[in-house]
Amino acid sequence: MADVPASEFETVFGFATPQRVPRGWDLSFDTFTEALRARDPEAFARRRVSPLNGESLLIGFSLPDTILEVIVKVDPDGVVLMESTAAQAAGFAVWLRDNVVPEGAEVEFNVRPAVEAGLPNRPLPTGDASAVEEALLAYVSDILAARARGEM
């Protein structure tokens, strides 16, 4: 793997309720789609069913500089943001927290390399997009450093 700065590293970011409260957001495909369409009326949303993974909602929407793909699952409540940078994920996470997650409910996050290594989710910090981006970027930096040291 070529050396990529943490700020440019693209990976899968997962956002979910803590395992102790799997329905902590009371998430539904309809409420997620409504919130997304309020933000982006042209967003793409399609339900799909897989014998392996059950039912999910596949979402595609645009940001000023890119198109993002999201997979939504319920029970347990969670959202996976496909290949994106920490900055993109932070903007999405703040939107998710402010528009989908009920007030006071917890949000945890993780990234693909950490999940593959068996590392637990981390609490998503409160604050604005820059505070969230700082936390996501620090975590990605830590994961990349651990990979470079051969620890993962």
N, C-alpha and C positions, 0 to 999 in steps of 0.2 A: 504494500500500500504506500503510495507516494505521500510525502509529508504535505499536509494541507493545514493551513492555519485553522484553529478552532472556529473562528468567525466565518470561515468559508466551508467548513465541513457540513455536508448534507447527510442526514440520517433520518430514521423514523423516530418521531416523538410520540409518546403515549401519554394521555391524560385520563385519569380515572378517579373514582371514589376509592377511599381506603377499603381494603378487603373486609374489614369488620362491618362495613355498611354498604353491601353490594348494590343496593338500590337507593343510595344516598342522594342522588340527583332526581329521582323519579323520572328518569329520561324516557322519552318516547321518540320514535322516528318522526312523528308528526310535529311535535314541539320543536325538535331540532331543525327540521326543514322550514318551519314557519320563521324561526329566529334567523336562519340563514337567508331566507328570501327577503326578509326585512332589510338585511344588509346588502344583498346582491340579488335583485329580482331575476337575473339570468343564470343563477347558480343551477348546476346540474345535480339532480338527486335521483337515485335509483335503488330500490330494494333488491336484495339478492339473497338467495338461500343456498347454502352449501351443506352437504351431508356431514362434512367435517367440522365446520365452524358455526352452523346454524344460520339464523337470519341476521343480516347486517344492512346498513344503508351506505351506499357509496355516493360521495359528494365530490363535486368539482366546482371550484369558484376561483375568481380572479382577484389578484392583488395588483397594485400598479405595475409591478415589474415581473410578475410570474403567475402561473396557474397552480393552485394547490389541490391536492387530492386528499380526502378525508374518509375514513371508514368509521362508522358509528355502530356501537353495539349496546344493547340493553341487557341488564341482568346477567352479569354485573355491568353497571353503567360505565362507559368508557368511550374515548375517541382517540383514533390513531391518525396522526398527521404524517402523511407519507413524505418521502425525501424532501427535507427542508433544512434551512439553517436555523441557528438559535434565534436570530433576529426575527425570521418569519414565524417561528414557533412561538416566540414571546407575544407577538402581535395577535396571533390566533388564540393563545392561551388567555390573554386578557379579554378578548372578545367572548370566548367561551365562558369564562368566569362571570363576566358582566351581563351576558345575554341568555345563557342556557342554564348554568348551575344556580340552584336556589341560593338566596342570600344566607350566609352563615354555613353553607355546606363546604366540606373540604374538597380540595383538588390535589391529587398527587401526580407526579410526572416521572418519566423515565425515558431512556433512549435505547434503541435496538442493541448496540454493543453491550450495554450494561445488563439488559434483560438476558441476553444470550450468556452472559457470565454469571447469571443468577443473583445479581445485585437487586436489593429491594427498591421499591418506589421511594421517592422523596416528596415532601410537602412542597407544593407550589407556593412561592412567597406571595404575600400580599403586596400591594403597591402598583405602580404604573408599569407600562410596557418596558421602560428602561430598567427598572428594578428586577422585573421578571427576566428580561434578556440577560442581565448581569448574572443571575443565578443559573440560568440555562447554559450560558457560555462558560461559566466556571466549571460546571459539571462536565460539559463536553471536553473542556481542557483537561480535567482530571482523568477522564476515561481515555483520551488520546495519549496522555502521558503514561498511564498504566499499560496501555497496549505497546507503546514504544519501549518500555522496560521489560516487556515479555510477561507481564503479570496477568494478562487477559488473553 
